[in-house]
Amino acid sequence: MAAPPTKDRLVVLRHLTETLGIAAAGGAALGLAGAPAGWLSGSILAVAGTSIAGRPMFVPTLLMRAIYILIGISLGAVVTPETLPGMANYPLSIAVLLLAMIVISVGGAGYLRLVHYWGRVDAYLAAAPGGMSQVLVLGAELGADLRAIAIVQSIRVVVIAVGLPAGLAVLGLVGHAPPRVTAVLSVAVLDELAILIMVSSVVAIIAYRFRFPGGLLFGAMLTSAVLHGSGLIHTVMPWWVANAAMIAMGAITGSRFANTPQGCC
């Protein structure tokens, strides 16, 4: 296939630049304000609004796939060598948590399917508990309706953000966990980051090639989790890379709101 004309490439680049710029502005506005999932939800709102207004919002497929891998790496980095021993100390709590997640997912998905006639994949992803970013990435890879899923997940995040702090305050359980941050980007840290990104990307691409559901996300996430959990890798993704990935994911999701009739929701 011949390469597209230079003029077309410039148009695509202009649309991409505009999309990412709007996403960054929206993400920074809510992220710096401390809103829940602000970098992601802010970019979704900004790009979705611009898209509904008629501007051509666009994110190329290759960039989408790279973002899925980066998000997977960031998610897997929450695992530490202390994670598994810590899980073994609280088996009943973990069992109850897993049961609650299953009940929430099945109940929510059943409601969306039976009452609102949603498709199976859309209903499950919209009802799935957990981070909105991984749900949207998986939905994008599975060809789900990201507009509907983003709306339901965003409402859930807002409800949790308002209700959970209030509930914890009433119970006297408010506390602050120290954040896990990346050390100064020394040569050793950069070497670990390079290994982490390279190995996770290779596994993610293999999983994608073998048509594993959500292969890019889960391949990178599981690889990152194994590397961090085994203690082979200690470095996590720099905060600005993680936030940039959230902004780009918001741009991907927001761009799906193109051709949405105004006043539809």
C-alpha positions in Angstrom: 0.0 0.0 0.0 1.3 3.4 -1.0 2.0 5.9 1.7 -0.7 8.6 2.1 0.0 12.0 0.5 2.0 14.5 2.6 -1.0 16.8 2.8 -3.1 14.0 4.3 -0.4 13.1 6.8 -0.2 16.8 7.9 -4.0 16.8 8.4 -3.8 13.7 10.5 -0.9 15.2 12.5 -2.9 18.4 13.1 -5.9 16.5 14.3 -3.8 14.3 16.6 -2.0 17.4 18.0 -5.3 19.1 18.7 -6.7 16.0 20.3 -3.8 15.5 22.7 -3.6 19.2 23.5 -7.3 19.3 24.5 -6.9 16.1 26.4 -3.9 17.4 28.3 -5.7 20.6 29.2 -8.7 18.8 30.5 -6.7 16.2 32.3 -4.5 18.8 34.0 -7.5 20.9 35.0 -9.0 18.0 37.0 -5.8 16.2 37.9 -4.2 19.3 39.5 -7.4 20.1 41.2 -7.3 16.7 43.0 -10.4 15.3 41.4 -10.8 11.4 41.5 -9.1 9.9 38.4 -8.7 13.5 37.3 -6.1 13.0 34.7 -8.2 10.4 33.0 -11.7 11.8 33.5 -10.7 15.3 32.7 -9.2 14.4 29.4 -12.3 12.3 28.6 -14.7 15.2 29.3 -12.6 17.7 27.3 -12.2 15.5 24.2 -15.7 14.1 24.4 -17.2 17.6 24.6 -15.0 18.9 21.7 -15.9 15.8 19.7 -19.6 16.2 20.2 -19.2 19.9 19.2 -18.0 18.7 15.8 -14.2 18.9 16.0 -12.4 15.9 14.4 -10.7 14.2 17.4 -8.3 11.4 16.4 -5.8 9.0 18.0 -4.0 6.6 15.6 -4.1 2.8 16.2 -0.4 2.4 16.8 -0.4 5.1 19.5 -3.5 3.4 21.1 -1.7 0.1 21.4 1.4 1.8 22.9 -0.8 3.5 25.5 -2.5 0.1 26.4 1.0 -1.3 27.1 2.1 1.6 29.2 -1.1 1.5 31.3 -0.6 -2.3 31.7 3.0 -1.7 32.9 1.8 0.9 35.4 -0.9 -1.3 36.8 1.4 -4.3 37.3 3.9 -2.1 39.2 1.6 -2.0 42.2 2.7 -5.6 43.0 5.7 -5.9 45.4 7.6 -8.8 46.9 5.5 -8.2 50.1 2.2 -8.6 48.2 1.8 -12.4 48.3 2.9 -12.9 51.9 0.5 -10.0 52.8 -2.4 -11.8 51.0 -1.7 -15.0 52.9 -2.2 -13.1 56.2 -5.8 -12.1 55.3 -7.4 -15.1 53.4 -10.9 -14.5 54.7 -10.9 -10.8 53.9 -9.6 -11.5 50.4 -12.2 -14.2 49.9 -15.0 -11.8 50.9 -13.6 -9.1 48.6 -13.6 -11.5 45.7 -17.1 -12.6 46.4 -18.3 -9.0 46.6 -16.6 -8.2 43.3 -18.3 -11.1 41.6 -21.7 -10.2 43.1 -21.3 -6.5 42.0 -20.2 -7.5 38.5 -22.9 -10.1 37.9 -25.6 -8.0 39.4 -24.7 -4.8 37.6 -24.2 -6.6 34.2 -27.5 -8.4 34.7 -29.3 -5.2 35.3 -27.9 -3.5 32.2 -28.6 -6.5 30.0 -32.2 -7.3 31.3 -33.4 -3.7 31.9 -31.5 -1.7 29.3 -30.8 -4.5 26.8 -27.0 -3.9 26.7 -24.7 -6.3 25.0 -22.8 -8.8 27.1 -19.4 -7.3 26.8 -20.6 -3.7 27.3 -22.7 -4.6 30.3 -19.9 -6.6 32.1 -17.2 -3.9 31.5 -19.5 -1.1 32.6 -20.4 -3.0 35.8 -16.9 -4.3 36.5 -15.3 -2.9 39.7 -11.8 -1.6 39.6 -9.9 1.2 37.8 -11.6 2.9 34.9 -8.4 3.0 32.9 -8.0 -0.8 32.5 -11.8 -1.2 31.9 -11.6 1.3 29.0 -8.5 -0.2 27.6 -10.0 -3.7 27.6 -13.2 -2.3 26.1 -11.3 -0.6 23.3 -9.4 -3.9 22.5 -12.7 -5.8 22.5 -14.6 -3.3 20.4 -17.0 -2.4 23.1 -19.1 0.8 23.3 -16.6 3.1 25.1 -19.1 6.0 25.3 -21.6 4.0 27.3 -19.0 2.3 29.5 -17.2 5.6 30.2 -20.5 7.2 31.3 -21.3 4.4 33.7 -17.8 4.1 35.1 -17.5 7.8 35.6 -20.7 8.0 37.6 -19.4 5.1 39.7 -16.1 6.9 40.4 -18.0 10.1 41.4 -20.3 8.2 43.8 -17.3 6.4 45.3 -15.3 9.6 45.6 -18.2 11.4 47.4 -19.4 8.5 49.6 -16.2 6.7 50.5 -14.3 9.5 52.2 -17.5 10.5 54.1 -18.0 6.9 55.2 -14.4 6.5 56.3 -14.5 9.8 58.2 -17.7 8.7 60.1 -15.9 5.4 61.1 -12.7 7.2 62.0 -10.7 5.3 59.5 -9.3 8.2 57.5 -5.6 7.9 56.9 -2.9 8.5 54.3 -0.8 5.8 52.7 2.7 6.9 51.6 2.9 6.9 47.8 5.2 4.7 45.9 7.4 6.9 43.7 10.2 6.4 41.3 13.7 7.3 42.4 15.7 9.9 40.6 16.3 8.8 37.0 19.8 7.6 37.4 21.5 5.2 34.9 20.5 2.2 37.0 16.9 3.3 37.1 16.8 4.0 33.4 18.3 0.5 32.8 15.5 -1.1 34.9 12.9 1.0 33.1 14.3 -0.1 29.7 14.2 -3.8 30.7 10.7 -3.4 32.2 9.3 -1.7 29.1 11.0 -4.1 26.6 10.0 -7.3 28.3 6.5 -6.2 29.0 6.0 -5.0 25.5 7.3 -8.3 24.0 4.9 -10.4 26.1 2.0 -8.0 25.4 2.6 -8.2 21.6 2.8 -12.0 21.8 -0.5 -12.2 23.8 -2.1 -9.8 21.3 -0.9 -12.0 18.4 -2.4 -15.1 20.0 -5.7 -13.1 20.3 -5.7 -13.3 24.1 -8.6 -11.0 25.2 -7.1 -7.7 26.2 -3.7 -9.1 25.3 -1.8 -5.8 25.2 -3.1 -4.6 28.6 -3.0 -8.0 30.4 0.2 -9.1 28.8 2.1 -6.0 29.9 0.3 -5.9 33.3 1.1 -9.6 34.2 4.7 -9.2 33.1 5.2 -6.1 35.1 3.5 -7.7 38.1 5.8 -10.7 37.9 9.0 -8.6 37.5 8.0 -6.3 40.4 6.6 -9.1 42.6 9.7 -11.3 42.2 11.9 -8.3 43.2 13.8 -8.4 39.8 12.6 -4.9 39.1 12.1 -2.2 41.7 11.6 0.9 39.5 8.1 2.0 38.6 6.9 4.2 35.8 7.6 7.9 36.4 4.5 9.8 37.5 4.6 12.0 34.4 4.6 9.0 32.1 1.7 7.4 34.0 -0.3 10.6 33.8 0.5 11.1 30.1 -0.8 7.6 29.5 -4.0 8.4 31.4 -4.4 11.6 29.4 -3.9 9.7 26.1 -6.4 7.0 27.2 -8.9 9.8 27.9 -8.3 11.1 24.4 -9.0 7.7 23.0 -12.2 7.3 24.9 -13.4 10.9 24.3 -12.8 10.6 20.6 -15.4 7.8 20.5 -18.1 10.4 21.3 -17.9 11.7 17.7 -21.2 11.7 15.9 -23.1 11.5 19.2 -26.4 13.5 18.8 -26.5 16.5 21.0 -29.0 16.1 23.8 -28.9 12.3 23.6 -27.8 12.0 27.2 
